Amino acid sequence: MRLFRLMPEIHKFNKFKDFTEEFILNKDDLLVVSESIYNAYVSPLNLELNVIFPKRYGDGEPSDSVIDKVIEESKKYDYSRIIAIGGGAILDIAKLLVLKNISNTVDIFEKNIDFVKEKELVMIPTTCGTGSEVTNFSVAEIKSKNTKMGVGIDEIFPDKAVLIPELLEKLPYKVFAFSSIDALVHAIESFLSPKSNMYTDMFAIEAIKLILKGYVNLLDSGKENIAKVMDNFVIASNFAGIAFGNTGVAAVHALAYPLGGMYHVAHGEANYQFLVGVLKLYNENSSLGKILDLNKIIGDILKVKDEAAIEALGKLLEEIFHKKSLREYGMKESDIVDFTDSVIENQQRLLSNNYREISREEILNIYKTGY
């Protein structure tokens, strides 16, 4: 039985310029990037590159319509290596460009095509949440289904992951908050996964500790000081990505996908909505198991008794960023049943990875509580 693998090489540089000199960027590269990052860090270096700006086709989370347009544009260029610099949306789009003979995004996510990798892939995150730089997952909004879907195939594994904290120094606080909560969810769901083991736990636990201690330090020193703690959050996000890349994620993500797909809520923000609710559910009638270990890890950091750990986690996250009610996103009461049905119908891949089985009624109640 396979316990663990880490596919990409991992590199780290203090400055973006140092990366370009070691990796020797040139006209054989296709750069997939946001315009703000390009103008701030790439353009001043006068590099000869092919460039795609995915956000010109649509902002926010990637959708099938946006990805289809990026795929079409990529066919204009001759390149052998893809360098993706951005948040989870850009990284997830770039992963798909390594595949041979693709034209339709839905076919990729429904696995209706043969997958053949033909390009080298280098990933550089500019948020501290997705861990996409070390996973073989890509997530997109599929408009025809009013939900998000994920695909996990070895052909889209990055070849190299590059961490450059300089690229996150000007990250808006809201993006920092939701992306780092996303990383926390990845680490927690990995730790509780039935597929977890001593190797994945090592990365998941360290990610949880780095993030929670980072939050405590940030609240003590002031939220304006995120640049001072960013290095640890970049590492924590990477560790969490390594962990869940081996174990997968579960119910928190499953419940978040309909909200993100229908109301265009950012991925980390949608995950935040359901983390504490799912953990409280796991704690019900649990006298044994890893949920108790998780309670102790969180309780020790937040200096509360184990049985109060999840409540304390909720309060800490509320201090980091206020959690809205689901109705504040425009969600209707009728969506509670529709979202529940969508989760049951479309997210069995994730639900099968839960810490314990969750019933339809329990999913319904989590939505009701958040509404």
C-alpha positions in Angstrom: 0.0 0.0 0.0 1.4 3.4 -1.0 1.7 5.8 1.9 3.1 8.9 0.5 4.6 10.7 -2.5 5.9 14.2 -3.3 6.0 14.7 -7.1 7.3 18.3 -7.7 10.8 19.5 -6.8 10.4 22.3 -4.3 12.5 25.5 -4.7 12.5 28.7 -2.6 13.9 32.1 -3.4 13.7 35.4 -1.5 13.3 37.4 -4.7 11.6 36.8 -8.0 14.7 38.0 -9.9 16.7 35.2 -8.3 14.2 32.7 -9.7 14.4 34.0 -13.2 18.2 33.8 -13.2 18.3 30.2 -12.0 15.5 29.0 -14.2 16.6 31.0 -17.3 13.2 32.2 -18.5 13.1 32.7 -22.3 10.9 32.6 -25.5 10.3 28.8 -25.1 8.2 29.6 -22.0 4.5 30.3 -21.7 3.9 32.5 -18.7 0.3 32.3 -17.2 0.0 35.2 -14.8 -2.1 38.1 -13.5 -1.4 41.5 -15.0 -0.7 43.0 -11.6 2.1 40.5 -10.8 3.4 40.8 -14.4 3.6 44.6 -14.2 5.2 44.6 -10.8 7.8 41.8 -11.1 8.1 40.4 -14.6 7.9 43.4 -16.9 10.8 45.4 -15.3 13.1 42.5 -16.2 12.5 42.8 -20.0 12.3 39.0 -20.5 11.3 37.5 -23.9 8.3 35.4 -23.0 4.9 34.3 -24.3 2.3 35.5 -21.9 -1.4 34.8 -21.1 -3.5 36.8 -18.7 -6.4 34.6 -17.8 -8.3 37.3 -15.9 -8.9 39.1 -19.2 -11.5 36.5 -19.9 -13.1 36.7 -16.4 -12.2 37.4 -12.9 -12.6 35.4 -9.7 -12.7 31.6 -9.6 -12.0 29.8 -12.9 -15.0 28.7 -14.9 -15.3 26.4 -17.9 -16.0 29.4 -20.2 -12.8 31.2 -19.1 -10.7 28.1 -19.3 -11.9 27.3 -22.8 -10.8 30.8 -23.9 -7.3 30.4 -22.3 -6.9 27.0 -24.0 -7.7 28.6 -27.3 -5.2 31.4 -26.8 -2.5 29.0 -25.8 -2.7 27.4 -29.2 -1.2 30.6 -30.7 2.1 30.1 -29.0 5.1 27.7 -29.5 6.4 26.7 -26.1 7.8 23.7 -24.1 7.5 25.0 -20.5 4.6 26.6 -18.7 5.3 28.9 -15.8 2.3 29.8 -13.8 2.4 32.6 -11.2 -0.7 33.4 -9.3 -3.4 32.3 -6.9 -5.3 29.0 -7.1 -7.4 30.1 -10.1 -4.4 30.8 -12.3 -2.5 27.7 -11.1 -5.5 25.4 -11.7 -6.0 26.8 -15.2 -2.3 26.5 -16.1 -2.3 22.8 -15.0 -4.7 21.9 -17.8 -2.5 23.5 -20.5 0.1 20.7 -20.1 -2.4 18.3 -21.6 -2.2 17.3 -25.3 -5.2 17.8 -27.7 -7.6 19.6 -25.3 -10.3 22.0 -26.4 -13.3 21.5 -24.0 -13.0 22.0 -20.3 -16.1 20.0 -19.3 -14.6 17.0 -21.1 -11.5 17.3 -18.9 -13.5 17.4 -15.6 -15.8 14.6 -16.7 -12.8 12.6 -17.8 -14.1 12.1 -21.3 -10.7 12.3 -23.0 -7.4 10.5 -22.9 -4.9 12.4 -20.8 -1.4 12.9 -22.2 1.1 15.4 -20.7 3.3 17.2 -23.2 4.6 20.3 -21.4 6.9 20.9 -18.3 5.0 22.8 -15.6 6.5 25.2 -13.0 4.1 26.7 -10.4 4.6 29.8 -8.2 1.9 30.6 -5.7 1.0 34.2 -4.9 -1.4 33.4 -2.1 -0.9 31.3 1.0 -3.8 28.9 0.6 -4.4 26.5 -2.2 -1.2 24.4 -2.1 -2.0 23.9 -5.8 1.7 24.0 -6.6 2.2 20.5 -5.2 -1.0 18.8 -6.1 -2.5 17.0 -9.1 -5.9 18.6 -8.6 -7.6 21.4 -10.5 -11.0 22.9 -9.6 -13.3 24.9 -11.8 -16.9 26.3 -11.8 -18.9 24.2 -14.3 -21.7 26.6 -15.2 -24.0 24.1 -16.8 -24.1 22.2 -13.4 -24.2 25.3 -11.1 -21.4 23.8 -9.0 -17.7 23.4 -8.9 -15.9 20.2 -9.9 -12.5 18.9 -9.3 -10.3 16.6 -11.4 -7.2 14.8 -10.0 -4.9 13.1 -12.5 -1.2 12.5 -12.4 -0.7 14.1 -15.8 -1.3 17.6 -14.3 1.2 17.2 -11.5 3.6 20.2 -11.5 7.3 19.4 -12.2 8.6 22.1 -10.0 7.0 24.2 -7.2 8.7 27.5 -6.4 8.1 29.5 -3.2 8.9 33.3 -3.4 7.5 35.1 -0.3 8.3 38.5 -2.0 5.3 37.9 -4.4 2.9 37.9 -1.4 4.2 41.0 0.4 1.3 43.2 -1.0 -1.4 40.5 -0.6 -4.7 42.2 0.5 -5.7 41.3 4.0 -8.9 39.7 2.9 -7.1 37.5 0.4 -4.6 36.5 3.0 -7.3 35.6 5.5 -9.4 33.4 3.2 -6.4 31.8 1.5 -4.8 30.9 4.8 -8.1 29.5 6.1 -8.2 27.4 3.0 -4.8 26.0 3.8 -6.0 25.3 7.4 -9.0 23.4 6.0 -6.6 21.4 3.7 -4.4 20.4 6.7 -7.3 19.5 9.0 -9.2 17.5 6.4 -6.0 15.7 5.5 -5.3 14.9 9.1 -8.8 13.5 9.6 -8.9 11.6 6.3 -9.2 7.8 6.4 -6.2 7.9 4.0 -3.9 9.7 6.4 -0.8 8.1 7.8 2.3 9.1 9.7 3.9 10.8 6.7 0.9 12.9 5.8 0.2 13.7 9.4 3.7 15.1 9.8 3.0 17.8 7.1 -0.7 18.3 8.2 0.1 18.8 11.9 3.0 21.2 11.2 0.7 23.2 8.8 -2.0 23.5 11.5 0.5 24.6 14.0 2.1 27.2 11.8 -1.2 28.7 10.7 -2.8 28.9 14.2 0.4 30.2 15.9 0.7 32.7 13.0 -2.9 33.9 13.6 -2.2 34.3 17.3 1.0 36.3 16.7 -0.7 38.4 14.0 -3.6 39.4 16.3 -1.1 40.2 19.1 1.1 42.4 16.8 -1.7 43.9 14.5 -3.3 42.7 11.3 -1.3 45.3 9.3 1.8 43.1 9.9 0.9 40.2 7.6 4.1 40.7 5.6 6.2 39.9 8.7 4.5 36.5 9.1 4.1 35.7 5.4 7.1 33.4 5.1 5.6 30.9 7.6 2.2 31.0 5.9 3.8 30.3 2.5 5.5 27.2 4.0 2.3 26.2 5.9 0.2 26.4 2.7 2.8 24.2 0.9 2.9 21.7 3.7 -0.9 21.5 3.7 -0.9 21.0 -0.1 1.6 18.1 0.3 -0.6 16.6 3.0 -4.0 16.8 1.2 -2.3 16.0 -2.2 -1.8 12.5 -0.7 -5.0 12.1 1.3 -7.6 14.2 -0.5 -10.2 16.5 1.2 -13.7 15.9 2.4 -17.0 17.3 3.6 -15.9 20.9 4.1 -15.0 21.2 0.5 -18.0 19.2 -0.6 -20.4 21.6 1.1 -18.5 24.6 -0.1 -18.7 23.8 -3.8 -22.4 24.6 -4.5 -22.0 27.9 -2.6 -19.0 28.8 -4.7 -20.5 27.7 -7.9 -23.9 29.3 -7.6 -22.9 32.6 -5.9 -19.3 32.9 -7.0 -17.9 32.9 -3.5 -14.1 32.5 -3.4 -13.0 29.0 -2.6 -11.3 29.8 0.8 -14.2 31.9 1.9 -16.7 29.2 1.0 -14.6 26.6 2.9 -14.6 28.9 6.0 -18.4 28.8 6.1 -18.4 25.1 6.9 -15.2 24.2 8.7 -16.4 24.6 12.3 -19.8 23.1 11.6 -18.3 20.0 10.1 -15.8 19.6 13.0 -18.6 20.0 15.6 -20.5 17.3 13.8 -17.4 15.0 13.9 -17.1 15.6 17.6 -20.7 14.5 18.3 -20.7 11.0 19.9 -17.0 10.7 19.4 -15.0 9.3 22.3 -12.2 7.8 20.3 -10.3 8.6 17.1 -8.2 11.4 15.5 -10.8 14.1 16.1 -9.7 14.0 19.7 -6.1 14.3 18.6 -7.1 17.3 16.5 -8.9 18.9 19.5 -5.7 18.5 21.6 -3.5 20.1 18.9 -5.8 23.1 18.6 -6.5 23.3 22.3 -2.8 23.3 23.2 -2.1 26.2 20.8 -5.2 28.2 21.8 -4.7 27.4 25.5 -8.1 25.9 26.1 -9.3 22.5 27.2 -9.6 19.9 24.4 -13.4 19.8 24.6 -13.5 23.6 24.0 -11.0 23.6 21.1 -13.4 23.8 18.2 -15.4 26.6 19.8 -12.2 28.4 20.4 -11.1 27.9 16.8 -14.3 29.4 15.6 -13.7 32.5 17.8 -10.1 32.8 16.5 -11.2 32.7 12.9 -13.9 35.2 13.6 -11.2 37.6 14.9 -9.2 37.0 11.7 -12.2 37.7 9.5 -15.9 38.0 10.2 -17.9 35.1 8.8 -21.1 36.1 7.0 -24.4 34.2 7.1 -25.1 32.3 3.9 -28.1 34.6 3.2 -25.6 37.5 2.9 -24.3 35.9 -0.3 -27.7 35.9 -1.8 -28.5 32.3 -0.9 -32.2 31.6 -0.7 -33.9 29.3 1.8 -34.8 26.9 -1.0 -31.1 26.5 -1.8 -30.7 24.6 1.4 -32.3 21.6 0.0 -30.9 22.2 -3.5 -27.4 22.5 -2.2 -27.8 19.3 -0.1 -29.0 17.4 -3.1 -26.1 18.8 -5.2 -23.6 17.6 -2.6 -25.1 14.2 -2.5 -25.2 13.9 -6.3 -21.9 15.6 -7.4 -19.5 15.3 -4.5 -19.4 11.6 -3.6 -15.6 11.6 -4.3 -15.2 14.0 -1.4 -17.9 12.6 0.9 -16.2 9.1 0.7 -13.2 10.7 2.3 -15.0 12.0 5.4 -13.8 11.3 8.9 -17.1 9.6 9.5 -20.2 9.2 7.3 -22.4 12.2 7.2 -26.1 11.8 6.5 -28.2 13.9 4.2 -30.0 15.3 7.2 -26.7 16.3 8.8 -25.7 18.1 5.6 -29.0 19.8 5.5 -28.7 21.0 9.1 -25.2 22.5 8.5 -26.7 24.6 5.7 -29.6 25.5 7.9 -27.3 26.6 10.7 -25.2 28.7 8.4 -28.2 30.3 6.7 
